[in-house]
Amino acid sequence: MAALLESMSDQQYKKVDEAFRNNIDKFVGSDAYDAMRADIEMFGSAAFLKRAQGSKYGRSNASQ
């Protein structure tokens, strides 16, 4: 997932982030939510961090 987030353009990332936030009530308790929790348990939160500092699109976790 982290690699996918890293490869998105800033515009696409903003669209995905906005859609996620606008539908969070539908996400919690879904199969995708359960899978994400399992991934975090196995790999830690780094599996779902926004974009790494110094990414090719310039987003930094420090500013999140």
mmCIF file of the N, C-alpha and C atoms, coordinates in Angstrom:
data_MODEL
# 
_entry.id   MODEL 
# 
loop_
_atom_site.group_PDB 
_atom_site.id 
_atom_site.type_symbol 
_atom_site.label_atom_id 
_atom_site.label_alt_id 
_atom_site.label_comp_id 
_atom_site.label_asym_id 
_atom_site.label_entity_id 
_atom_site.label_seq_id 
_atom_site.pdbx_PDB_ins_code 
_atom_site.Cartn_x 
_atom_site.Cartn_y 
_atom_site.Cartn_z 
_atom_site.occupancy 
_atom_site.B_iso_or_equiv 
_atom_site.pdbx_formal_charge 
_atom_site.auth_seq_id 
_atom_site.auth_comp_id 
_atom_site.auth_asym_id 
_atom_site.auth_atom_id 
_atom_site.pdbx_PDB_model_num 
ATOM 1   N N  . MET A 1 1  ? 0.824   -1.184 0.000  1.00 0.00 ? 1  MET A N  1 
ATOM 2   C CA . MET A 1 1  ? 0.000   0.000  0.000  1.00 0.00 ? 1  MET A CA 1 
ATOM 3   C C  . MET A 1 1  ? 0.868   1.246  0.000  1.00 0.00 ? 1  MET A C  1 
ATOM 4   N N  . ALA A 1 2  ? 1.927   1.235  0.787  1.00 0.00 ? 2  ALA A N  1 
ATOM 5   C CA . ALA A 1 2  ? 2.811   2.397  0.841  1.00 0.00 ? 2  ALA A CA 1 
ATOM 6   C C  . ALA A 1 2  ? 3.403   2.693  -0.531 1.00 0.00 ? 2  ALA A C  1 
ATOM 7   N N  . ALA A 1 3  ? 3.775   1.647  -1.271 1.00 0.00 ? 3  ALA A N  1 
ATOM 8   C CA . ALA A 1 3  ? 4.337   1.844  -2.614 1.00 0.00 ? 3  ALA A CA 1 
ATOM 9   C C  . ALA A 1 3  ? 3.290   2.437  -3.553 1.00 0.00 ? 3  ALA A C  1 
ATOM 10  N N  . LEU A 1 4  ? 2.050   2.025  -3.407 1.00 0.00 ? 4  LEU A N  1 
ATOM 11  C CA . LEU A 1 4  ? 0.971   2.576  -4.227 1.00 0.00 ? 4  LEU A CA 1 
ATOM 12  C C  . LEU A 1 4  ? 0.771   4.054  -3.929 1.00 0.00 ? 4  LEU A C  1 
ATOM 13  N N  . LEU A 1 5  ? 0.727   4.412  -2.659 1.00 0.00 ? 5  LEU A N  1 
ATOM 14  C CA . LEU A 1 5  ? 0.575   5.821  -2.288 1.00 0.00 ? 5  LEU A CA 1 
ATOM 15  C C  . LEU A 1 5  ? 1.732   6.650  -2.816 1.00 0.00 ? 5  LEU A C  1 
ATOM 16  N N  . GLU A 1 6  ? 2.917   6.083  -2.769 1.00 0.00 ? 6  GLU A N  1 
ATOM 17  C CA . GLU A 1 6  ? 4.117   6.780  -3.237 1.00 0.00 ? 6  GLU A CA 1 
ATOM 18  C C  . GLU A 1 6  ? 4.056   7.054  -4.740 1.00 0.00 ? 6  GLU A C  1 
ATOM 19  N N  . SER A 1 7  ? 3.405   6.178  -5.490 1.00 0.00 ? 7  SER A N  1 
ATOM 20  C CA . SER A 1 7  ? 3.398   6.316  -6.945 1.00 0.00 ? 7  SER A CA 1 
ATOM 21  C C  . SER A 1 7  ? 2.299   7.239  -7.473 1.00 0.00 ? 7  SER A C  1 
ATOM 22  N N  . MET A 1 8  ? 1.359   7.637  -6.638 1.00 0.00 ? 8  MET A N  1 
ATOM 23  C CA . MET A 1 8  ? 0.258   8.496  -7.085 1.00 0.00 ? 8  MET A CA 1 
ATOM 24  C C  . MET A 1 8  ? 0.716   9.932  -7.298 1.00 0.00 ? 8  MET A C  1 
ATOM 25  N N  . SER A 1 9  ? 0.078   10.587 -8.263 1.00 0.00 ? 9  SER A N  1 
ATOM 26  C CA . SER A 1 9  ? 0.315   12.024 -8.430 1.00 0.00 ? 9  SER A CA 1 
ATOM 27  C C  . SER A 1 9  ? -0.331  12.749 -7.250 1.00 0.00 ? 9  SER A C  1 
ATOM 28  N N  . ASP A 1 10 ? 0.082   13.977 -7.004 1.00 0.00 ? 10 ASP A N  1 
ATOM 29  C CA . ASP A 1 10 ? -0.503  14.753 -5.914 1.00 0.00 ? 10 ASP A CA 1 
ATOM 30  C C  . ASP A 1 10 ? -2.013  14.911 -6.095 1.00 0.00 ? 10 ASP A C  1 
ATOM 31  N N  . GLN A 1 11 ? -2.450  15.171 -7.324 1.00 0.00 ? 11 GLN A N  1 
ATOM 32  C CA . GLN A 1 11 ? -3.875  15.357 -7.592 1.00 0.00 ? 11 GLN A CA 1 
ATOM 33  C C  . GLN A 1 11 ? -4.659  14.080 -7.279 1.00 0.00 ? 11 GLN A C  1 
ATOM 34  N N  . GLN A 1 12 ? -4.176  12.936 -7.718 1.00 0.00 ? 12 GLN A N  1 
ATOM 35  C CA . GLN A 1 12 ? -4.862  11.674 -7.454 1.00 0.00 ? 12 GLN A CA 1 
ATOM 36  C C  . GLN A 1 12 ? -4.844  11.349 -5.970 1.00 0.00 ? 12 GLN A C  1 
ATOM 37  N N  . TYR A 1 13 ? -3.728  11.597 -5.320 1.00 0.00 ? 13 TYR A N  1 
ATOM 38  C CA . TYR A 1 13 ? -3.625  11.344 -3.883 1.00 0.00 ? 13 TYR A CA 1 
ATOM 39  C C  . TYR A 1 13 ? -4.671  12.161 -3.127 1.00 0.00 ? 13 TYR A C  1 
ATOM 40  N N  . LYS A 1 14 ? -4.823  13.430 -3.486 1.00 0.00 ? 14 LYS A N  1 
ATOM 41  C CA . LYS A 1 14 ? -5.800  14.296 -2.814 1.00 0.00 ? 14 LYS A CA 1 
ATOM 42  C C  . LYS A 1 14 ? -7.216  13.779 -3.022 1.00 0.00 ? 14 LYS A C  1 
ATOM 43  N N  . LYS A 1 15 ? -7.531  13.290 -4.217 1.00 0.00 ? 15 LYS A N  1 
ATOM 44  C CA . LYS A 1 15 ? -8.861  12.744 -4.493 1.00 0.00 ? 15 LYS A CA 1 
ATOM 45  C C  . LYS A 1 15 ? -9.130  11.500 -3.648 1.00 0.00 ? 15 LYS A C  1 
ATOM 46  N N  . VAL A 1 16 ? -8.164  10.612 -3.583 1.00 0.00 ? 16 VAL A N  1 
ATOM 47  C CA . VAL A 1 16 ? -8.317  9.385  -2.798 1.00 0.00 ? 16 VAL A CA 1 
ATOM 48  C C  . VAL A 1 16 ? -8.465  9.720  -1.316 1.00 0.00 ? 16 VAL A C  1 
ATOM 49  N N  . ASP A 1 17 ? -7.630  10.622 -0.824 1.00 0.00 ? 17 ASP A N  1 
ATOM 50  C CA . ASP A 1 17 ? -7.675  11.018 0.583  1.00 0.00 ? 17 ASP A CA 1 
ATOM 51  C C  . ASP A 1 17 ? -9.023  11.650 0.930  1.00 0.00 ? 17 ASP A C  1 
ATOM 52  N N  . GLU A 1 18 ? -9.513  12.526 0.071  1.00 0.00 ? 18 GLU A N  1 
ATOM 53  C CA . GLU A 1 18 ? -10.802 13.180 0.305  1.00 0.00 ? 18 GLU A CA 1 
ATOM 54  C C  . GLU A 1 18 ? -11.941 12.163 0.307  1.00 0.00 ? 18 GLU A C  1 
ATOM 55  N N  . ALA A 1 19 ? -11.944 11.248 -0.647 1.00 0.00 ? 19 ALA A N  1 
ATOM 56  C CA . ALA A 1 19 ? -12.988 10.223 -0.712 1.00 0.00 ? 19 ALA A CA 1 
ATOM 57  C C  . ALA A 1 19 ? -12.953 9.338  0.533  1.00 0.00 ? 19 ALA A C  1 
ATOM 58  N N  . PHE A 1 20 ? -11.759 8.979  0.968  1.00 0.00 ? 20 PHE A N  1 
ATOM 59  C CA . PHE A 1 20 ? -11.616 8.166  2.176  1.00 0.00 ? 20 PHE A CA 1 
ATOM 60  C C  . PHE A 1 20 ? -12.199 8.892  3.381  1.00 0.00 ? 20 PHE A C  1 
ATOM 61  N N  . ARG A 1 21 ? -11.823 10.150 3.554  1.00 0.00 ? 21 ARG A N  1 
ATOM 62  C CA . ARG A 1 21 ? -12.298 10.923 4.707  1.00 0.00 ? 21 ARG A CA 1 
ATOM 63  C C  . ARG A 1 21 ? -13.814 11.151 4.654  1.00 0.00 ? 21 ARG A C  1 
ATOM 64  N N  . ASN A 1 22 ? -14.354 11.368 3.474  1.00 0.00 ? 22 ASN A N  1 
ATOM 65  C CA . ASN A 1 22 ? -15.794 11.599 3.338  1.00 0.00 ? 22 ASN A CA 1 
ATOM 66  C C  . ASN A 1 22 ? -16.619 10.338 3.559  1.00 0.00 ? 22 ASN A C  1 
ATOM 67  N N  . ASN A 1 23 ? -15.989 9.174  3.485  1.00 0.00 ? 23 ASN A N  1 
ATOM 68  C CA . ASN A 1 23 ? -16.709 7.903  3.622  1.00 0.00 ? 23 ASN A CA 1 
ATOM 69  C C  . ASN A 1 23 ? -16.188 7.042  4.761  1.00 0.00 ? 23 ASN A C  1 
ATOM 70  N N  . ILE A 1 24 ? -15.526 7.655  5.726  1.00 0.00 ? 24 ILE A N  1 
ATOM 71  C CA . ILE A 1 24 ? -14.904 6.885  6.810  1.00 0.00 ? 24 ILE A CA 1 
ATOM 72  C C  . ILE A 1 24 ? -15.930 6.040  7.569  1.00 0.00 ? 24 ILE A C  1 
ATOM 73  N N  . ASP A 1 25 ? -17.157 6.546  7.715  1.00 0.00 ? 25 ASP A N  1 
ATOM 74  C CA . ASP A 1 25 ? -18.176 5.790  8.438  1.00 0.00 ? 25 ASP A CA 1 
ATOM 75  C C  . ASP A 1 25 ? -18.536 4.489  7.728  1.00 0.00 ? 25 ASP A C  1 
ATOM 76  N N  . LYS A 1 26 ? -18.407 4.456  6.418  1.00 0.00 ? 26 LYS A N  1 
ATOM 77  C CA . LYS A 1 26 ? -18.667 3.229  5.657  1.00 0.00 ? 26 LYS A CA 1 
ATOM 78  C C  . LYS A 1 26 ? -17.473 2.281  5.699  1.00 0.00 ? 26 LYS A C  1 
ATOM 79  N N  . PHE A 1 27 ? -16.292 2.838  5.886  1.00 0.00 ? 27 PHE A N  1 
ATOM 80  C CA . PHE A 1 27 ? -15.066 2.038  5.880  1.00 0.00 ? 27 PHE A CA 1 
ATOM 81  C C  . PHE A 1 27 ? -14.905 1.238  7.170  1.00 0.00 ? 27 PHE A C  1 
ATOM 82  N N  . VAL A 1 28 ? -15.145 1.896  8.303  1.00 0.00 ? 28 VAL A N  1 
ATOM 83  C CA . VAL A 1 28 ? -14.971 1.233  9.594  1.00 0.00 ? 28 VAL A CA 1 
ATOM 84  C C  . VAL A 1 28 ? -15.919 0.036  9.677  1.00 0.00 ? 28 VAL A C  1 
ATOM 85  N N  . GLY A 1 29 ? -15.364 -1.122 9.965  1.00 0.00 ? 29 GLY A N  1 
ATOM 86  C CA . GLY A 1 29 ? -16.144 -2.345 10.052 1.00 0.00 ? 29 GLY A CA 1 
ATOM 87  C C  . GLY A 1 29 ? -16.242 -3.126 8.749  1.00 0.00 ? 29 GLY A C  1 
ATOM 88  N N  . SER A 1 30 ? -15.725 -2.566 7.665  1.00 0.00 ? 30 SER A N  1 
ATOM 89  C CA . SER A 1 30 ? -15.768 -3.263 6.375  1.00 0.00 ? 30 SER A CA 1 
ATOM 90  C C  . SER A 1 30 ? -14.660 -4.312 6.289  1.00 0.00 ? 30 SER A C  1 
ATOM 91  N N  . ASP A 1 31 ? -14.728 -5.149 5.274  1.00 0.00 ? 31 ASP A N  1 
ATOM 92  C CA . ASP A 1 31 ? -13.671 -6.136 5.047  1.00 0.00 ? 31 ASP A CA 1 
ATOM 93  C C  . ASP A 1 31 ? -12.334 -5.445 4.791  1.00 0.00 ? 31 ASP A C  1 
ATOM 94  N N  . ALA A 1 32 ? -12.369 -4.325 4.068  1.00 0.00 ? 32 ALA A N  1 
ATOM 95  C CA . ALA A 1 32 ? -11.130 -3.581 3.791  1.00 0.00 ? 32 ALA A CA 1 
ATOM 96  C C  . ALA A 1 32 ? -10.524 -3.043 5.085  1.00 0.00 ? 32 ALA A C  1 
ATOM 97  N N  . TYR A 1 33 ? -11.363 -2.595 5.986  1.00 0.00 ? 33 TYR A N  1 
ATOM 98  C CA . TYR A 1 33 ? -10.894 -2.104 7.291  1.00 0.00 ? 33 TYR A CA 1 
ATOM 99  C C  . TYR A 1 33 ? -10.225 -3.237 8.066  1.00 0.00 ? 33 TYR A C  1 
ATOM 100 N N  . ASP A 1 34 ? -10.876 -4.385 8.098  1.00 0.00 ? 34 ASP A N  1 
ATOM 101 C CA . ASP A 1 34 ? -10.306 -5.538 8.803  1.00 0.00 ? 34 ASP A CA 1 
ATOM 102 C C  . ASP A 1 34 ? -8.963  -5.943 8.195  1.00 0.00 ? 34 ASP A C  1 
ATOM 103 N N  . ALA A 1 35 ? -8.868  -5.914 6.868  1.00 0.00 ? 35 ALA A N  1 
ATOM 104 C CA . ALA A 1 35 ? -7.611  -6.255 6.194  1.00 0.00 ? 35 ALA A CA 1 
ATOM 105 C C  . ALA A 1 35 ? -6.524  -5.235 6.521  1.00 0.00 ? 35 ALA A C  1 
ATOM 106 N N  . MET A 1 36 ? -6.895  -3.957 6.558  1.00 0.00 ? 36 MET A N  1 
ATOM 107 C CA . MET A 1 36 ? -5.923  -2.918 6.882  1.00 0.00 ? 36 MET A CA 1 
ATOM 108 C C  . MET A 1 36 ? -5.407  -3.081 8.310  1.00 0.00 ? 36 MET A C  1 
ATOM 109 N N  . ARG A 1 37 ? -6.293  -3.374 9.225  1.00 0.00 ? 37 ARG A N  1 
ATOM 110 C CA . ARG A 1 37 ? -5.870  -3.595 10.619 1.00 0.00 ? 37 ARG A CA 1 
ATOM 111 C C  . ARG A 1 37 ? -4.909  -4.784 10.709 1.00 0.00 ? 37 ARG A C  1 
ATOM 112 N N  . ALA A 1 38 ? -5.197  -5.847 9.970  1.00 0.00 ? 38 ALA A N  1 
ATOM 113 C CA . ALA A 1 38 ? -4.315  -7.018 9.965  1.00 0.00 ? 38 ALA A CA 1 
ATOM 114 C C  . ALA A 1 38 ? -2.948  -6.663 9.386  1.00 0.00 ? 38 ALA A C  1 
ATOM 115 N N  . ASP A 1 39 ? -2.926  -5.869 8.312  1.00 0.00 ? 39 ASP A N  1 
ATOM 116 C CA . ASP A 1 39 ? -1.652  -5.436 7.724  1.00 0.00 ? 39 ASP A CA 1 
ATOM 117 C C  . ASP A 1 39 ? -0.848  -4.606 8.715  1.00 0.00 ? 39 ASP A C  1 
ATOM 118 N N  . ILE A 1 40 ? -1.518  -3.727 9.435  1.00 0.00 ? 40 ILE A N  1 
ATOM 119 C CA . ILE A 1 40 ? -0.823  -2.896 10.421 1.00 0.00 ? 40 ILE A CA 1 
ATOM 120 C C  . ILE A 1 40 ? -0.266  -3.761 11.544 1.00 0.00 ? 40 ILE A C  1 
ATOM 121 N N  . GLU A 1 41 ? -1.025  -4.763 11.971 1.00 0.00 ? 41 GLU A N  1 
ATOM 122 C CA . GLU A 1 41 ? -0.527  -5.671 13.008 1.00 0.00 ? 41 GLU A CA 1 
ATOM 123 C C  . GLU A 1 41 ? 0.703   -6.436 12.527 1.00 0.00 ? 41 GLU A C  1 
ATOM 124 N N  . MET A 1 42 ? 0.707   -6.840 11.247 1.00 0.00 ? 42 MET A N  1 
ATOM 125 C CA . MET A 1 42 ? 1.823   -7.623 10.711 1.00 0.00 ? 42 MET A CA 1 
ATOM 126 C C  . MET A 1 42 ? 3.036   -6.773 10.351 1.00 0.00 ? 42 MET A C  1 
ATOM 127 N N  . PHE A 1 43 ? 2.788   -5.601 9.748  1.00 0.00 ? 43 PHE A N  1 
ATOM 128 C CA . PHE A 1 43 ? 3.879   -4.808 9.183  1.00 0.00 ? 43 PHE A CA 1 
ATOM 129 C C  . PHE A 1 43 ? 4.095   -3.461 9.861  1.00 0.00 ? 43 PHE A C  1 
ATOM 130 N N  . GLY A 1 44 ? 3.223   -3.100 10.775 1.00 0.00 ? 44 GLY A N  1 
ATOM 131 C CA . GLY A 1 44 ? 3.337   -1.808 11.436 1.00 0.00 ? 44 GLY A CA 1 
ATOM 132 C C  . GLY A 1 44 ? 2.682   -0.708 10.615 1.00 0.00 ? 44 GLY A C  1 
ATOM 133 N N  . SER A 1 45 ? 2.609   0.465  11.201 1.00 0.00 ? 45 SER A N  1 
ATOM 134 C CA . SER A 1 45 ? 1.919   1.575  10.541 1.00 0.00 ? 45 SER A CA 1 
ATOM 135 C C  . SER A 1 45 ? 2.629   2.051  9.284  1.00 0.00 ? 45 SER A C  1 
ATOM 136 N N  . ALA A 1 46 ? 3.893   1.686  9.098  1.00 0.00 ? 46 ALA A N  1 
ATOM 137 C CA . ALA A 1 46 ? 4.631   2.107  7.903  1.00 0.00 ? 46 ALA A CA 1 
ATOM 138 C C  . ALA A 1 46 ? 3.972   1.598  6.622  1.00 0.00 ? 46 ALA A C  1 
ATOM 139 N N  . ALA A 1 47 ? 3.181   0.540  6.721  1.00 0.00 ? 47 ALA A N  1 
ATOM 140 C CA . ALA A 1 47 ? 2.497   0.010  5.540  1.00 0.00 ? 47 ALA A CA 1 
ATOM 141 C C  . ALA A 1 47 ? 1.475   0.999  4.988  1.00 0.00 ? 47 ALA A C  1 
ATOM 142 N N  . PHE A 1 48 ? 1.044   1.947  5.818  1.00 0.00 ? 48 PHE A N  1 
ATOM 143 C CA . PHE A 1 48 ? 0.003   2.884  5.405  1.00 0.00 ? 48 PHE A CA 1 
ATOM 144 C C  . PHE A 1 48 ? 0.364   4.337  5.644  1.00 0.00 ? 48 PHE A C  1 
ATOM 145 N N  . LEU A 1 49 ? 1.626   4.632  5.829  1.00 0.00 ? 49 LEU A N  1 
ATOM 146 C CA . LEU A 1 49 ? 2.018   6.026  5.973  1.00 0.00 ? 49 LEU A CA 1 
ATOM 147 C C  . LEU A 1 49 ? 1.692   6.767  4.700  1.00 0.00 ? 49 LEU A C  1 
ATOM 148 N N  . LYS A 1 50 ? 1.483   8.059  4.823  1.00 0.00 ? 50 LYS A N  1 
ATOM 149 C CA . LYS A 1 50 ? 1.156   8.841  3.631  1.00 0.00 ? 50 LYS A CA 1 
ATOM 150 C C  . LYS A 1 50 ? 2.317   8.732  2.662  1.00 0.00 ? 50 LYS A C  1 
ATOM 151 N N  . ARG A 1 51 ? 3.077   9.719  2.445  1.00 0.00 ? 51 ARG A N  1 
ATOM 152 C CA . ARG A 1 51 ? 4.224   9.611  1.543  1.00 0.00 ? 51 ARG A CA 1 
ATOM 153 C C  . ARG A 1 51 ? 5.490   9.851  2.319  1.00 0.00 ? 51 ARG A C  1 
ATOM 154 N N  . ALA A 1 52 ? 6.491   9.094  1.979  1.00 0.00 ? 52 ALA A N  1 
ATOM 155 C CA . ALA A 1 52 ? 7.767   9.194  2.671  1.00 0.00 ? 52 ALA A CA 1 
ATOM 156 C C  . ALA A 1 52 ? 8.414   10.540 2.397  1.00 0.00 ? 52 ALA A C  1 
ATOM 157 N N  . GLN A 1 53 ? 9.148   11.011 3.380  1.00 0.00 ? 53 GLN A N  1 
ATOM 158 C CA . GLN A 1 53 ? 9.879   12.257 3.214  1.00 0.00 ? 53 GLN A CA 1 
ATOM 159 C C  . GLN A 1 53 ? 10.812  12.130 2.020  1.00 0.00 ? 53 GLN A C  1 
ATOM 160 N N  . GLY A 1 54 ? 10.831  13.158 1.186  1.00 0.00 ? 54 GLY A N  1 
ATOM 161 C CA . GLY A 1 54 ? 11.700  13.127 0.020  1.00 0.00 ? 54 GLY A CA 1 
ATOM 162 C C  . GLY A 1 54 ? 11.136  12.330 -1.136 1.00 0.00 ? 54 GLY A C  1 
ATOM 163 N N  . SER A 1 55 ? 9.817   12.079 -1.139 1.00 0.00 ? 55 SER A N  1 
ATOM 164 C CA . SER A 1 55 ? 9.241   11.326 -2.254 1.00 0.00 ? 55 SER A CA 1 
ATOM 165 C C  . SER A 1 55 ? 9.359   12.123 -3.535 1.00 0.00 ? 55 SER A C  1 
ATOM 166 N N  . LYS A 1 56 ? 9.151   11.443 -4.652 1.00 0.00 ? 56 LYS A N  1 
ATOM 167 C CA . LYS A 1 56 ? 9.310   12.117 -5.935 1.00 0.00 ? 56 LYS A CA 1 
ATOM 168 C C  . LYS A 1 56 ? 8.278   13.213 -6.148 1.00 0.00 ? 56 LYS A C  1 
ATOM 169 N N  . TYR A 1 57 ? 7.193   13.218 -5.355 1.00 0.00 ? 57 TYR A N  1 
ATOM 170 C CA . TYR A 1 57 ? 6.190   14.269 -5.477 1.00 0.00 ? 57 TYR A CA 1 
ATOM 171 C C  . TYR A 1 57 ? 6.320   15.323 -4.388 1.00 0.00 ? 57 TYR A C  1 
ATOM 172 N N  . GLY A 1 58 ? 7.306   15.182 -3.526 1.00 0.00 ? 58 GLY A N  1 
ATOM 173 C CA . GLY A 1 58 ? 7.611   16.228 -2.571 1.00 0.00 ? 58 GLY A CA 1 
ATOM 174 C C  . GLY A 1 58 ? 6.794   16.234 -1.295 1.00 0.00 ? 58 GLY A C  1 
ATOM 175 N N  . ARG A 1 59 ? 5.886   15.301 -1.105 1.00 0.00 ? 59 ARG A N  1 
ATOM 176 C CA . ARG A 1 59 ? 5.097   15.271 0.125  1.00 0.00 ? 59 ARG A CA 1 
ATOM 177 C C  . ARG A 1 59 ? 5.972   14.744 1.255  1.00 0.00 ? 59 ARG A C  1 
ATOM 178 N N  . SER A 1 60 ? 5.794   15.309 2.419  1.00 0.00 ? 60 SER A N  1 
ATOM 179 C CA . SER A 1 60 ? 6.585   14.911 3.578  1.00 0.00 ? 60 SER A CA 1 
ATOM 180 C C  . SER A 1 60 ? 5.661   14.530 4.717  1.00 0.00 ? 60 SER A C  1 
ATOM 181 N N  . ASN A 1 61 ? 5.945   13.433 5.397  1.00 0.00 ? 61 ASN A N  1 
ATOM 182 C CA . ASN A 1 61 ? 5.165   13.050 6.569  1.00 0.00 ? 61 ASN A CA 1 
ATOM 183 C C  . ASN A 1 61 ? 5.297   14.070 7.678  1.00 0.00 ? 61 ASN A C  1 
ATOM 184 N N  . ALA A 1 62 ? 6.399   14.767 7.728  1.00 0.00 ? 62 ALA A N  1 
ATOM 185 C CA . ALA A 1 62 ? 6.630   15.743 8.782  1.00 0.00 ? 62 ALA A CA 1 
ATOM 186 C C  . ALA A 1 62 ? 5.579   16.844 8.754  1.00 0.00 ? 62 ALA A C  1 
ATOM 187 N N  . SER A 1 63 ? 5.027   17.132 7.599  1.00 0.00 ? 63 SER A N  1 
ATOM 188 C CA . SER A 1 63 ? 4.037   18.201 7.502  1.00 0.00 ? 63 SER A CA 1 
ATOM 189 C C  . SER A 1 63 ? 2.610   17.686 7.631  1.00 0.00 ? 63 SER A C  1 
ATOM 190 N N  . GLN A 1 64 ? 2.419   16.391 7.825  1.00 0.00 ? 64 GLN A N  1 
ATOM 191 C CA . GLN A 1 64 ? 1.080   15.805 7.911  1.00 0.00 ? 64 GLN A CA 1 
ATOM 192 C C  . GLN A 1 64 ? 0.521   15.915 9.293  1.00 0.00 ? 64 GLN A C  1 
# 
